[in-house]
Amino acid sequence: MSNGGIAIVYAKESVSPEFDRDKWMEDFVNEAPEVRRIVDINNTPAVVNMGNMDQEITAQVLFYKGGVQINLVSLKYTDTDLIEIAKTIT
């Protein structure tokens, strides 16, 4: 990743029917609102971490497709770049 790549992590989650994914995403963003935000990607809510290449903080886009969590992570590419890539997956 430090050489300019992108990691795409797929994770299948087992959650209870009562689990409120939207609330979880809002709470996660509210923990660090200066670096995280929720965006809509093709009618799918996604958490975006802006990242900071100078401080070696990765940019990330996290969203769900069905019951699968998809997380795009990169040190080289910006959050804007990752959102464009996520549009091809959602």
C-alpha positions in Angstrom: 0.0 0.0 0.0 2.8 2.4 0.7 3.8 2.1 -3.0 0.5 3.4 -4.3 -1.8 0.5 -4.1 -5.4 0.0 -3.0 -6.5 -2.6 -0.6 -10.1 -3.9 -1.0 -11.3 -5.8 2.0 -14.5 -7.8 1.9 -15.9 -9.1 5.2 -19.1 -11.1 5.8 -20.7 -10.0 9.0 -23.1 -11.9 11.2 -25.3 -9.4 13.0 -28.5 -9.7 14.9 -31.7 -8.6 13.1 -32.0 -5.7 15.6 -28.6 -4.3 14.6 -29.1 -0.8 13.1 -26.3 -0.4 10.5 -27.2 3.2 9.7 -27.0 4.2 13.4 -23.7 2.4 13.8 -22.3 4.4 10.8 -23.6 7.7 12.2 -22.0 6.9 15.6 -18.7 5.9 14.0 -18.6 9.2 12.1 -19.5 11.2 15.2 -16.4 9.7 17.0 -14.2 11.7 14.6 -16.3 14.2 12.6 -13.2 16.2 11.6 -11.9 13.3 9.4 -15.0 11.1 8.7 -18.2 11.8 6.9 -21.1 9.8 5.4 -21.7 10.1 1.7 -24.2 8.6 -0.7 -22.7 6.4 -3.4 -25.3 5.1 -5.9 -28.0 5.2 -3.2 -25.7 3.4 -0.7 -24.5 5.1 2.4 -20.7 5.0 2.9 -18.4 6.2 5.6 -15.4 8.1 4.2 -12.2 8.7 6.0 -10.4 11.6 4.4 -6.8 10.4 5.2 -3.6 12.4 5.1 -0.8 11.3 2.9 1.8 13.5 4.7 0.9 11.9 8.1 0.6 8.5 6.5 -3.0 8.2 7.4 -4.9 6.1 4.8 -8.0 7.3 3.0 -10.9 4.9 3.3 -14.4 4.2 2.0 -16.5 1.7 3.9 -19.9 0.5 2.7 -22.1 -2.5 2.6 -23.4 -4.5 -0.3 -26.0 -7.0 1.0 -24.5 -8.5 4.2 -20.9 -7.8 3.1 -18.8 -5.0 4.3 -16.5 -3.5 1.7 -13.6 -1.3 2.7 -11.4 0.5 0.2 -8.1 1.7 1.7 -5.2 3.6 0.2 -2.3 5.8 1.3 -1.8 7.2 -2.3 -5.3 7.7 -3.5 -7.6 10.3 -2.0 -11.0 9.8 -0.6 -12.4 11.3 -3.8 -10.6 8.7 -5.8 -11.8 5.9 -3.6 -15.4 7.1 -3.9 -15.1 7.0 -7.7 -13.9 3.4 -7.4 -16.7 2.5 -5.0 -19.2 3.7 -7.5 -18.2 0.8 -9.8 -18.7 -1.7 -7.0 -22.0 -0.6 -5.4 
